[in-house]
Amino acid sequence: GSFFKQGFALGLDFTGGILLEVNYKQDLDTLNGIRTTLKQAGFTDAAVQRFGTPRDALIRLGPRTGQDSTSLSNKALAALQQVEASKPNGGNSVELRRVEYVGPQVGSELIEEAGLAILYSLIGILIYVAMRFEYRFAVGAIVATVHDVIITLGVFSLWQIEFDLTVLAAVLAVIGYSLNDTIIVFDRIRENFRRVRKGTVLEIINLSLNETLSRTMITSGTTVLTVLALFIFGGEIIHSFALALLVGIFVGTYSSIYVASASVIALGISRANLIVPKHNPNLDGMP
């Protein structure tokens, strides 16, 4: 529901706007002063974050109708310089390092390309798993992957966290990570169907999940520790990227165990779907 009611807080990459890199003569203890100054100057949608050294900052300004990038960047820089000049001893001098402009047309094209990137990845997954395993497994993998993408995107929509190209890259990484876990579970299920001659479908799938559970949890745990370090110490510029990975790894871990396997059961998988008859002349060539 959040997708349709609130949508996404799209970043500059998708909406268009201006990116300013400013450099101060002295280290910046906090960015709140810059945010306050820009807000008073009329840039209520300005996003400020640290970049590089403690003296550098990135400022993102939304597009303004009737104003070009030069006038907007000059206005923002003048507001910052005026505040610093009014302080005792001239304050902390500031200069403009670079200006980048992203037009609305480019932003709309990026939105379309982002959607196509996710769609193509899902189609590729469907084809690969159907060829490598069986079509029921392919559908189960897609259901689990779509589940992961929806929840990850839902977090950004619900809390209106900025969605930019780095988050899109994280979503694509989540798709690959979730698929890797799902393939391992499916491979064990197929192996146990061929190895364990007795037992119902539910018993064999449950056995397979128990056998792969420790591997899944250990792998996910070590990955989360690495991404958590990025989230805490990586700085504002990759904060959203790390958050998307954290959410995606969490939901991808349980979806590969519960969602993917449950989908396969719901689709009516059976031993006959995975065991090749002995009279099949192509038995030796099967994976």
ChimeraX commands (.cxc) that place a marker at each C-alpha (Angstrom):
marker #1 position 0.00,0.00,0.00 radius 0.5
marker #1 position 2.90,2.36,0.69 radius 0.5
marker #1 position 4.01,2.03,-2.95 radius 0.5
marker #1 position 0.76,3.53,-4.22 radius 0.5
marker #1 position 0.04,5.97,-1.39 radius 0.5
marker #1 position 3.47,7.45,-0.67 radius 0.5
marker #1 position 5.62,6.30,-3.55 radius 0.5
marker #1 position 9.37,6.72,-3.25 radius 0.5
marker #1 position 11.57,9.59,-2.13 radius 0.5
marker #1 position 13.49,9.55,-5.40 radius 0.5
marker #1 position 17.00,10.91,-5.33 radius 0.5
marker #1 position 18.61,13.40,-7.66 radius 0.5
marker #1 position 19.53,10.62,-10.10 radius 0.5
marker #1 position 15.85,10.06,-10.88 radius 0.5
marker #1 position 14.19,13.44,-10.30 radius 0.5
marker #1 position 16.82,15.69,-11.81 radius 0.5
marker #1 position 18.40,18.63,-10.01 radius 0.5
marker #1 position 21.78,20.00,-9.02 radius 0.5
marker #1 position 24.68,18.51,-7.11 radius 0.5
marker #1 position 27.17,20.91,-5.49 radius 0.5
marker #1 position 30.48,20.01,-3.89 radius 0.5
marker #1 position 31.69,22.71,-1.50 radius 0.5
marker #1 position 34.96,22.94,0.38 radius 0.5
marker #1 position 35.50,24.76,3.69 radius 0.5
marker #1 position 38.80,26.12,4.92 radius 0.5
marker #1 position 38.35,24.43,8.30 radius 0.5
marker #1 position 36.84,21.10,9.36 radius 0.5
marker #1 position 33.07,20.95,9.70 radius 0.5
marker #1 position 31.92,19.71,13.11 radius 0.5
marker #1 position 28.33,19.34,11.92 radius 0.5
marker #1 position 26.28,19.83,8.76 radius 0.5
marker #1 position 23.29,21.31,10.54 radius 0.5
marker #1 position 24.52,24.85,9.93 radius 0.5
marker #1 position 24.61,24.26,6.17 radius 0.5
marker #1 position 21.13,22.75,6.20 radius 0.5
marker #1 position 19.72,25.67,8.19 radius 0.5
marker #1 position 21.34,28.25,5.90 radius 0.5
marker #1 position 20.02,26.60,2.75 radius 0.5
marker #1 position 16.55,26.24,4.22 radius 0.5
marker #1 position 16.46,29.94,5.07 radius 0.5
marker #1 position 17.59,30.70,1.52 radius 0.5
marker #1 position 14.56,28.85,0.15 radius 0.5
marker #1 position 16.11,25.44,-0.53 radius 0.5
marker #1 position 13.76,23.47,1.71 radius 0.5
marker #1 position 14.47,20.20,-0.13 radius 0.5
marker #1 position 18.26,20.46,0.11 radius 0.5
marker #1 position 20.07,17.28,1.13 radius 0.5
marker #1 position 23.53,17.71,2.67 radius 0.5
marker #1 position 26.06,14.98,3.38 radius 0.5
marker #1 position 29.77,14.66,4.04 radius 0.5
marker #1 position 32.03,13.82,1.14 radius 0.5
marker #1 position 35.70,12.91,1.29 radius 0.5
marker #1 position 37.51,14.99,3.92 radius 0.5
marker #1 position 35.87,16.61,6.99 radius 0.5
marker #1 position 36.06,19.92,5.10 radius 0.5
marker #1 position 34.00,18.80,2.11 radius 0.5
marker #1 position 30.24,18.51,1.75 radius 0.5
marker #1 position 27.82,17.46,-0.98 radius 0.5
marker #1 position 24.64,19.48,-1.45 radius 0.5
marker #1 position 21.75,18.15,-3.51 radius 0.5
marker #1 position 19.16,20.65,-4.69 radius 0.5
marker #1 position 15.90,19.77,-6.37 radius 0.5
marker #1 position 15.00,21.25,-9.76 radius 0.5
marker #1 position 13.44,24.72,-9.95 radius 0.5
marker #1 position 11.25,25.84,-12.82 radius 0.5
marker #1 position 12.54,28.91,-14.57 radius 0.5
marker #1 position 16.01,28.75,-12.99 radius 0.5
marker #1 position 19.11,27.21,-14.49 radius 0.5
marker #1 position 21.85,25.35,-12.65 radius 0.5
marker #1 position 24.22,28.33,-12.67 radius 0.5
marker #1 position 21.82,30.71,-10.94 radius 0.5
marker #1 position 20.79,28.09,-8.37 radius 0.5
marker #1 position 24.36,27.12,-7.53 radius 0.5
marker #1 position 25.38,30.78,-7.24 radius 0.5
marker #1 position 22.44,31.50,-4.96 radius 0.5
marker #1 position 23.24,28.57,-2.67 radius 0.5
marker #1 position 26.95,29.42,-2.54 radius 0.5
marker #1 position 26.23,33.10,-1.86 radius 0.5
marker #1 position 23.97,32.16,1.07 radius 0.5
marker #1 position 26.69,29.98,2.61 radius 0.5
marker #1 position 29.39,32.61,2.09 radius 0.5
marker #1 position 27.21,35.36,3.55 radius 0.5
marker #1 position 26.59,33.40,6.74 radius 0.5
marker #1 position 30.28,32.62,7.19 radius 0.5
marker #1 position 31.32,36.23,6.46 radius 0.5
marker #1 position 29.00,37.51,9.19 radius 0.5
marker #1 position 30.75,35.40,11.84 radius 0.5
marker #1 position 33.64,36.72,13.98 radius 0.5
marker #1 position 37.04,36.65,12.22 radius 0.5
marker #1 position 35.38,35.95,8.91 radius 0.5
marker #1 position 34.09,32.53,9.87 radius 0.5
marker #1 position 34.92,29.43,7.86 radius 0.5
marker #1 position 35.47,30.42,4.22 radius 0.5
marker #1 position 33.75,28.25,1.63 radius 0.5
marker #1 position 34.35,27.70,-2.07 radius 0.5
marker #1 position 32.59,25.77,-4.80 radius 0.5
marker #1 position 34.47,22.75,-6.14 radius 0.5
marker #1 position 32.07,21.38,-8.77 radius 0.5
marker #1 position 28.51,21.53,-10.04 radius 0.5
marker #1 position 26.61,18.69,-11.71 radius 0.5
marker #1 position 23.19,18.98,-13.29 radius 0.5
marker #1 position 20.80,16.10,-13.99 radius 0.5
marker #1 position 17.86,17.00,-16.19 radius 0.5
marker #1 position 14.33,15.66,-15.61 radius 0.5
marker #1 position 14.46,13.80,-18.93 radius 0.5
marker #1 position 17.57,11.90,-17.85 radius 0.5
marker #1 position 15.90,11.14,-14.53 radius 0.5
marker #1 position 12.82,9.65,-16.18 radius 0.5
marker #1 position 15.00,7.53,-18.45 radius 0.5
marker #1 position 16.89,6.21,-15.42 radius 0.5
marker #1 position 13.60,5.21,-13.76 radius 0.5
marker #1 position 12.61,3.24,-16.86 radius 0.5
marker #1 position 16.02,1.61,-17.14 radius 0.5
marker #1 position 15.97,0.71,-13.44 radius 0.5
marker #1 position 12.66,-1.09,-13.83 radius 0.5
marker #1 position 13.91,-2.92,-16.92 radius 0.5
marker #1 position 17.08,-3.99,-15.10 radius 0.5
marker #1 position 15.03,-5.66,-12.36 radius 0.5
marker #1 position 12.64,-7.21,-14.90 radius 0.5
marker #1 position 15.44,-8.65,-17.04 radius 0.5
marker #1 position 17.14,-10.12,-13.99 radius 0.5
marker #1 position 13.93,-11.89,-12.97 radius 0.5
marker #1 position 13.43,-13.27,-16.49 radius 0.5
marker #1 position 17.02,-14.52,-16.52 radius 0.5
marker #1 position 16.47,-16.24,-13.17 radius 0.5
marker #1 position 13.29,-17.90,-14.45 radius 0.5
marker #1 position 15.04,-19.28,-17.53 radius 0.5
marker #1 position 18.15,-20.45,-15.69 radius 0.5
marker #1 position 16.35,-22.27,-12.86 radius 0.5
marker #1 position 13.84,-23.85,-15.26 radius 0.5
marker #1 position 16.71,-25.26,-17.34 radius 0.5
marker #1 position 18.88,-26.26,-14.39 radius 0.5
marker #1 position 16.14,-27.78,-12.24 radius 0.5
marker #1 position 12.44,-27.90,-13.09 radius 0.5
marker #1 position 9.84,-25.24,-13.89 radius 0.5
marker #1 position 8.24,-25.49,-10.42 radius 0.5
marker #1 position 11.58,-24.58,-8.88 radius 0.5
marker #1 position 11.86,-21.65,-11.30 radius 0.5
marker #1 position 8.50,-20.29,-10.20 radius 0.5
marker #1 position 9.44,-20.80,-6.54 radius 0.5
marker #1 position 12.70,-18.90,-7.05 radius 0.5
marker #1 position 10.88,-16.02,-8.74 radius 0.5
marker #1 position 8.27,-15.85,-5.96 radius 0.5
marker #1 position 11.01,-15.69,-3.32 radius 0.5
marker #1 position 12.99,-13.09,-5.26 radius 0.5
marker #1 position 9.97,-10.86,-5.90 radius 0.5
marker #1 position 9.14,-11.17,-2.20 radius 0.5
marker #1 position 12.64,-9.91,-1.32 radius 0.5
marker #1 position 12.48,-7.00,-3.76 radius 0.5
marker #1 position 9.03,-5.88,-2.60 radius 0.5
marker #1 position 9.98,-5.88,1.08 radius 0.5
marker #1 position 13.28,-4.09,0.45 radius 0.5
marker #1 position 11.60,-1.43,-1.67 radius 0.5
marker #1 position 8.75,-1.25,0.85 radius 0.5
marker #1 position 11.15,-0.22,3.62 radius 0.5
marker #1 position 12.36,2.70,1.51 radius 0.5
marker #1 position 8.82,3.69,0.56 radius 0.5
marker #1 position 7.33,3.36,4.04 radius 0.5
marker #1 position 10.00,5.44,5.76 radius 0.5
marker #1 position 10.59,7.71,2.75 radius 0.5
marker #1 position 14.32,6.99,2.61 radius 0.5
marker #1 position 16.00,8.47,-0.45 radius 0.5
marker #1 position 16.04,6.02,-3.36 radius 0.5
marker #1 position 18.93,6.59,-5.76 radius 0.5
marker #1 position 21.14,4.58,-8.10 radius 0.5
marker #1 position 23.18,3.13,-5.23 radius 0.5
marker #1 position 20.00,1.67,-3.73 radius 0.5
marker #1 position 19.07,0.22,-7.11 radius 0.5
marker #1 position 22.49,-1.44,-7.26 radius 0.5
marker #1 position 21.86,-2.86,-3.78 radius 0.5
marker #1 position 18.47,-4.24,-4.87 radius 0.5
marker #1 position 20.10,-6.03,-7.81 radius 0.5
marker #1 position 22.76,-7.39,-5.44 radius 0.5
marker #1 position 19.99,-8.63,-3.13 radius 0.5
marker #1 position 18.41,-10.47,-6.06 radius 0.5
marker #1 position 21.67,-12.28,-6.74 radius 0.5
marker #1 position 22.30,-13.04,-3.07 radius 0.5
marker #1 position 18.79,-14.39,-2.49 radius 0.5
marker #1 position 18.98,-16.51,-5.63 radius 0.5
marker #1 position 22.29,-18.01,-4.50 radius 0.5
marker #1 position 20.73,-19.15,-1.21 radius 0.5
marker #1 position 17.65,-20.47,-2.98 radius 0.5
marker #1 position 19.68,-22.47,-5.51 radius 0.5
marker #1 position 21.63,-24.17,-2.72 radius 0.5
marker #1 position 18.40,-25.21,-0.99 radius 0.5
marker #1 position 16.87,-26.42,-4.26 radius 0.5
marker #1 position 19.98,-28.41,-5.13 radius 0.5
marker #1 position 19.83,-30.22,-1.79 radius 0.5
marker #1 position 16.12,-30.93,-2.27 radius 0.5
marker #1 position 16.77,-32.45,-5.69 radius 0.5
marker #1 position 19.68,-34.49,-4.35 radius 0.5
marker #1 position 17.61,-35.86,-1.46 radius 0.5
marker #1 position 14.71,-36.76,-3.76 radius 0.5
marker #1 position 17.14,-38.95,-5.69 radius 0.5
marker #1 position 19.03,-40.28,-2.66 radius 0.5
marker #1 position 16.24,-40.87,-0.11 radius 0.5
marker #1 position 13.91,-43.46,-1.57 radius 0.5
marker #1 position 11.45,-43.41,1.30 radius 0.5
marker #1 position 9.62,-40.45,2.71 radius 0.5
marker #1 position 6.97,-38.00,1.64 radius 0.5
marker #1 position 7.60,-34.76,-0.23 radius 0.5
marker #1 position 7.24,-32.76,2.98 radius 0.5
marker #1 position 9.68,-35.01,4.84 radius 0.5
marker #1 position 12.33,-34.77,2.14 radius 0.5
marker #1 position 12.03,-31.00,1.82 radius 0.5
marker #1 position 12.16,-30.64,5.60 radius 0.5
marker #1 position 15.29,-32.82,5.68 radius 0.5
marker #1 position 16.89,-30.70,2.97 radius 0.5
marker #1 position 16.15,-27.47,4.82 radius 0.5
marker #1 position 17.63,-28.85,8.04 radius 0.5
marker #1 position 20.79,-29.93,6.21 radius 0.5
marker #1 position 21.34,-26.50,4.62 radius 0.5
marker #1 position 20.15,-24.36,7.53 radius 0.5
marker #1 position 23.50,-24.05,9.30 radius 0.5
marker #1 position 25.28,-23.12,6.08 radius 0.5
marker #1 position 22.64,-20.51,5.26 radius 0.5
marker #1 position 22.73,-18.92,8.71 radius 0.5
marker #1 position 26.54,-18.81,8.93 radius 0.5
marker #1 position 26.89,-17.30,5.45 radius 0.5
marker #1 position 24.19,-14.71,6.08 radius 0.5
marker #1 position 25.60,-13.88,9.51 radius 0.5
marker #1 position 29.11,-13.18,8.24 radius 0.5
marker #1 position 27.73,-11.14,5.34 radius 0.5
marker #1 position 25.56,-9.08,7.69 radius 0.5
marker #1 position 28.57,-8.28,9.87 radius 0.5
marker #1 position 30.42,-6.89,6.86 radius 0.5
marker #1 position 27.47,-4.86,5.61 radius 0.5
marker #1 position 26.73,-3.64,9.13 radius 0.5
marker #1 position 30.25,-2.23,9.31 radius 0.5
marker #1 position 29.56,-0.34,6.08 radius 0.5
marker #1 position 26.25,0.90,7.48 radius 0.5
marker #1 position 27.81,2.21,10.70 radius 0.5
marker #1 position 31.21,3.44,9.54 radius 0.5
marker #1 position 30.78,3.93,5.79 radius 0.5
marker #1 position 29.40,7.42,6.02 radius 0.5
marker #1 position 26.26,9.08,4.74 radius 0.5
marker #1 position 27.10,8.59,1.08 radius 0.5
marker #1 position 26.63,4.77,1.20 radius 0.5
marker #1 position 24.18,4.66,4.11 radius 0.5
marker #1 position 21.17,3.89,1.91 radius 0.5
marker #1 position 23.14,1.31,-0.07 radius 0.5
marker #1 position 24.14,-0.56,3.09 radius 0.5
marker #1 position 20.60,-0.34,4.51 radius 0.5
marker #1 position 19.12,-1.90,1.37 radius 0.5
marker #1 position 21.65,-4.73,1.60 radius 0.5
marker #1 position 20.91,-5.33,5.28 radius 0.5
marker #1 position 17.17,-5.55,4.67 radius 0.5
marker #1 position 17.65,-7.65,1.55 radius 0.5
marker #1 position 20.00,-10.14,3.20 radius 0.5
marker #1 position 17.60,-10.59,6.12 radius 0.5
marker #1 position 14.50,-11.20,4.00 radius 0.5
marker #1 position 16.49,-13.18,1.43 radius 0.5
marker #1 position 17.70,-15.57,4.11 radius 0.5
marker #1 position 14.28,-16.54,5.37 radius 0.5
marker #1 position 12.62,-16.43,1.93 radius 0.5
marker #1 position 15.05,-19.01,0.55 radius 0.5
marker #1 position 14.11,-21.29,3.45 radius 0.5
marker #1 position 10.40,-20.66,3.86 radius 0.5
marker #1 position 8.98,-18.85,0.82 radius 0.5
marker #1 position 10.79,-20.66,-2.00 radius 0.5
marker #1 position 10.28,-24.15,-0.57 radius 0.5
marker #1 position 6.65,-23.49,0.33 radius 0.5
marker #1 position 6.01,-22.26,-3.22 radius 0.5
marker #1 position 7.47,-25.47,-4.66 radius 0.5
marker #1 position 5.23,-27.56,-2.40 radius 0.5
marker #1 position 2.18,-25.49,-3.36 radius 0.5
marker #1 position 2.94,-26.11,-7.04 radius 0.5
marker #1 position 2.78,-29.87,-6.44 radius 0.5
marker #1 position 6.39,-30.99,-6.78 radius 0.5
marker #1 position 6.86,-34.75,-6.59 radius 0.5
marker #1 position 9.62,-37.33,-6.78 radius 0.5
marker #1 position 8.63,-38.16,-10.35 radius 0.5
marker #1 position 9.41,-34.60,-11.45 radius 0.5
marker #1 position 13.06,-34.92,-10.40 radius 0.5
marker #1 position 13.99,-38.58,-10.86 radius 0.5
marker #1 position 14.84,-39.51,-14.43 radius 0.5
marker #1 position 13.54,-42.98,-15.45 radius 0.5
marker #1 position 16.30,-45.60,-15.76 radius 0.5
marker #1 position 15.36,-46.42,-19.34 radius 0.5
marker #1 position 16.11,-42.83,-20.39 radius 0.5
marker #1 position 19.13,-43.00,-22.74 radius 0.5
marker #1 position 20.11,-39.45,-21.79 radius 0.5
marker #1 position 20.45,-40.29,-18.09 radius 0.5
marker #1 position 24.22,-39.79,-18.02 radius 0.5
marker #1 position 23.92,-36.38,-19.58 radius 0.5
marker #1 position 21.49,-35.01,-17.02 radius 0.5
marker #1 position 22.84,-32.54,-14.39 radius 0.5
marker link #1:1,2 radius 0.2
marker link #1:2,3 radius 0.2
marker link #1:3,4 radius 0.2
marker link #1:4,5 radius 0.2
marker link #1:5,6 radius 0.2
marker link #1:6,7 radius 0.2
marker link #1:7,8 radius 0.2
marker link #1:8,9 radius 0.2
marker link #1:9,10 radius 0.2
marker link #1:10,11 radius 0.2
marker link #1:11,12 radius 0.2
marker link #1:12,13 radius 0.2
marker link #1:13,14 radius 0.2
marker link #1:14,15 radius 0.2
marker link #1:15,16 radius 0.2
marker link #1:16,17 radius 0.2
marker link #1:17,18 radius 0.2
marker link #1:18,19 radius 0.2
marker link #1:19,20 radius 0.2
marker link #1:20,21 radius 0.2
marker link #1:21,22 radius 0.2
marker link #1:22,23 radius 0.2
marker link #1:23,24 radius 0.2
marker link #1:24,25 radius 0.2
marker link #1:25,26 radius 0.2
marker link #1:26,27 radius 0.2
marker link #1:27,28 radius 0.2
marker link #1:28,29 radius 0.2
marker link #1:29,30 radius 0.2
marker link #1:30,31 radius 0.2
marker link #1:31,32 radius 0.2
marker link #1:32,33 radius 0.2
marker link #1:33,34 radius 0.2
marker link #1:34,35 radius 0.2
marker link #1:35,36 radius 0.2
marker link #1:36,37 radius 0.2
marker link #1:37,38 radius 0.2
marker link #1:38,39 radius 0.2
marker link #1:39,40 radius 0.2
marker link #1:40,41 radius 0.2
marker link #1:41,42 radius 0.2
marker link #1:42,43 radius 0.2
marker link #1:43,44 radius 0.2
marker link #1:44,45 radius 0.2
marker link #1:45,46 radius 0.2
marker link #1:46,47 radius 0.2
marker link #1:47,48 radius 0.2
marker link #1:48,49 radius 0.2
marker link #1:49,50 radius 0.2
marker link #1:50,51 radius 0.2
marker link #1:51,52 radius 0.2
marker link #1:52,53 radius 0.2
marker link #1:53,54 radius 0.2
marker link #1:54,55 radius 0.2
marker link #1:55,56 radius 0.2
marker link #1:56,57 radius 0.2
marker link #1:57,58 radius 0.2
marker link #1:58,59 radius 0.2
marker link #1:59,60 radius 0.2
marker link #1:60,61 radius 0.2
marker link #1:61,62 radius 0.2
marker link #1:62,63 radius 0.2
marker link #1:63,64 radius 0.2
marker link #1:64,65 radius 0.2
marker link #1:65,66 radius 0.2
marker link #1:66,67 radius 0.2
marker link #1:67,68 radius 0.2
marker link #1:68,69 radius 0.2
marker link #1:69,70 radius 0.2
marker link #1:70,71 radius 0.2
marker link #1:71,72 radius 0.2
marker link #1:72,73 radius 0.2
marker link #1:73,74 radius 0.2
marker link #1:74,75 radius 0.2
marker link #1:75,76 radius 0.2
marker link #1:76,77 radius 0.2
marker link #1:77,78 radius 0.2
marker link #1:78,79 radius 0.2
marker link #1:79,80 radius 0.2
marker link #1:80,81 radius 0.2
marker link #1:81,82 radius 0.2
marker link #1:82,83 radius 0.2
marker link #1:83,84 radius 0.2
marker link #1:84,85 radius 0.2
marker link #1:85,86 radius 0.2
marker link #1:86,87 radius 0.2
marker link #1:87,88 radius 0.2
marker link #1:88,89 radius 0.2
marker link #1:89,90 radius 0.2
marker link #1:90,91 radius 0.2
marker link #1:91,92 radius 0.2
marker link #1:92,93 radius 0.2
marker link #1:93,94 radius 0.2
marker link #1:94,95 radius 0.2
marker link #1:95,96 radius 0.2
marker link #1:96,97 radius 0.2
marker link #1:97,98 radius 0.2
marker link #1:98,99 radius 0.2
marker link #1:99,100 radius 0.2
marker link #1:100,101 radius 0.2
marker link #1:101,102 radius 0.2
marker link #1:102,103 radius 0.2
marker link #1:103,104 radius 0.2
marker link #1:104,105 radius 0.2
marker link #1:105,106 radius 0.2
marker link #1:106,107 radius 0.2
marker link #1:107,108 radius 0.2
marker link #1:108,109 radius 0.2
marker link #1:109,110 radius 0.2
marker link #1:110,111 radius 0.2
marker link #1:111,112 radius 0.2
marker link #1:112,113 radius 0.2
marker link #1:113,114 radius 0.2
marker link #1:114,115 radius 0.2
marker link #1:115,116 radius 0.2
marker link #1:116,117 radius 0.2
marker link #1:117,118 radius 0.2
marker link #1:118,119 radius 0.2
marker link #1:119,120 radius 0.2
marker link #1:120,121 radius 0.2
marker link #1:121,122 radius 0.2
marker link #1:122,123 radius 0.2
marker link #1:123,124 radius 0.2
marker link #1:124,125 radius 0.2
marker link #1:125,126 radius 0.2
marker link #1:126,127 radius 0.2
marker link #1:127,128 radius 0.2
marker link #1:128,129 radius 0.2
marker link #1:129,130 radius 0.2
marker link #1:130,131 radius 0.2
marker link #1:131,132 radius 0.2
marker link #1:132,133 radius 0.2
marker link #1:133,134 radius 0.2
marker link #1:134,135 radius 0.2
marker link #1:135,136 radius 0.2
marker link #1:136,137 radius 0.2
marker link #1:137,138 radius 0.2
marker link #1:138,139 radius 0.2
marker link #1:139,140 radius 0.2
marker link #1:140,141 radius 0.2
marker link #1:141,142 radius 0.2
marker link #1:142,143 radius 0.2
marker link #1:143,144 radius 0.2
marker link #1:144,145 radius 0.2
marker link #1:145,146 radius 0.2
marker link #1:146,147 radius 0.2
marker link #1:147,148 radius 0.2
marker link #1:148,149 radius 0.2
marker link #1:149,150 radius 0.2
marker link #1:150,151 radius 0.2
marker link #1:151,152 radius 0.2
marker link #1:152,153 radius 0.2
marker link #1:153,154 radius 0.2
marker link #1:154,155 radius 0.2
marker link #1:155,156 radius 0.2
marker link #1:156,157 radius 0.2
marker link #1:157,158 radius 0.2
marker link #1:158,159 radius 0.2
marker link #1:159,160 radius 0.2
marker link #1:160,161 radius 0.2
marker link #1:161,162 radius 0.2
marker link #1:162,163 radius 0.2
marker link #1:163,164 radius 0.2
marker link #1:164,165 radius 0.2
marker link #1:165,166 radius 0.2
marker link #1:166,167 radius 0.2
marker link #1:167,168 radius 0.2
marker link #1:168,169 radius 0.2
marker link #1:169,170 radius 0.2
marker link #1:170,171 radius 0.2
marker link #1:171,172 radius 0.2
marker link #1:172,173 radius 0.2
marker link #1:173,174 radius 0.2
marker link #1:174,175 radius 0.2
marker link #1:175,176 radius 0.2
marker link #1:176,177 radius 0.2
marker link #1:177,178 radius 0.2
marker link #1:178,179 radius 0.2
marker link #1:179,180 radius 0.2
marker link #1:180,181 radius 0.2
marker link #1:181,182 radius 0.2
marker link #1:182,183 radius 0.2
marker link #1:183,184 radius 0.2
marker link #1:184,185 radius 0.2
marker link #1:185,186 radius 0.2
marker link #1:186,187 radius 0.2
marker link #1:187,188 radius 0.2
marker link #1:188,189 radius 0.2
marker link #1:189,190 radius 0.2
marker link #1:190,191 radius 0.2
marker link #1:191,192 radius 0.2
marker link #1:192,193 radius 0.2
marker link #1:193,194 radius 0.2
marker link #1:194,195 radius 0.2
marker link #1:195,196 radius 0.2
marker link #1:196,197 radius 0.2
marker link #1:197,198 radius 0.2
marker link #1:198,199 radius 0.2
marker link #1:199,200 radius 0.2
marker link #1:200,201 radius 0.2
marker link #1:201,202 radius 0.2
marker link #1:202,203 radius 0.2
marker link #1:203,204 radius 0.2
marker link #1:204,205 radius 0.2
marker link #1:205,206 radius 0.2
marker link #1:206,207 radius 0.2
marker link #1:207,208 radius 0.2
marker link #1:208,209 radius 0.2
marker link #1:209,210 radius 0.2
marker link #1:210,211 radius 0.2
marker link #1:211,212 radius 0.2
marker link #1:212,213 radius 0.2
marker link #1:213,214 radius 0.2
marker link #1:214,215 radius 0.2
marker link #1:215,216 radius 0.2
marker link #1:216,217 radius 0.2
marker link #1:217,218 radius 0.2
marker link #1:218,219 radius 0.2
marker link #1:219,220 radius 0.2
marker link #1:220,221 radius 0.2
marker link #1:221,222 radius 0.2
marker link #1:222,223 radius 0.2
marker link #1:223,224 radius 0.2
marker link #1:224,225 radius 0.2
marker link #1:225,226 radius 0.2
marker link #1:226,227 radius 0.2
marker link #1:227,228 radius 0.2
marker link #1:228,229 radius 0.2
marker link #1:229,230 radius 0.2
marker link #1:230,231 radius 0.2
marker link #1:231,232 radius 0.2
marker link #1:232,233 radius 0.2
marker link #1:233,234 radius 0.2
marker link #1:234,235 radius 0.2
marker link #1:235,236 radius 0.2
marker link #1:236,237 radius 0.2
marker link #1:237,238 radius 0.2
marker link #1:238,239 radius 0.2
marker link #1:239,240 radius 0.2
marker link #1:240,241 radius 0.2
marker link #1:241,242 radius 0.2
marker link #1:242,243 radius 0.2
marker link #1:243,244 radius 0.2
marker link #1:244,245 radius 0.2
marker link #1:245,246 radius 0.2
marker link #1:246,247 radius 0.2
marker link #1:247,248 radius 0.2
marker link #1:248,249 radius 0.2
marker link #1:249,250 radius 0.2
marker link #1:250,251 radius 0.2
marker link #1:251,252 radius 0.2
marker link #1:252,253 radius 0.2
marker link #1:253,254 radius 0.2
marker link #1:254,255 radius 0.2
marker link #1:255,256 radius 0.2
marker link #1:256,257 radius 0.2
marker link #1:257,258 radius 0.2
marker link #1:258,259 radius 0.2
marker link #1:259,260 radius 0.2
marker link #1:260,261 radius 0.2
marker link #1:261,262 radius 0.2
marker link #1:262,263 radius 0.2
marker link #1:263,264 radius 0.2
marker link #1:264,265 radius 0.2
marker link #1:265,266 radius 0.2
marker link #1:266,267 radius 0.2
marker link #1:267,268 radius 0.2
marker link #1:268,269 radius 0.2
marker link #1:269,270 radius 0.2
marker link #1:270,271 radius 0.2
marker link #1:271,272 radius 0.2
marker link #1:272,273 radius 0.2
marker link #1:273,274 radius 0.2
marker link #1:274,275 radius 0.2
marker link #1:275,276 radius 0.2
marker link #1:276,277 radius 0.2
marker link #1:277,278 radius 0.2
marker link #1:278,279 radius 0.2
marker link #1:279,280 radius 0.2
marker link #1:280,281 radius 0.2
marker link #1:281,282 radius 0.2
marker link #1:282,283 radius 0.2
marker link #1:283,284 radius 0.2
marker link #1:284,285 radius 0.2
marker link #1:285,286 radius 0.2
marker link #1:286,287 radius 0.2
view
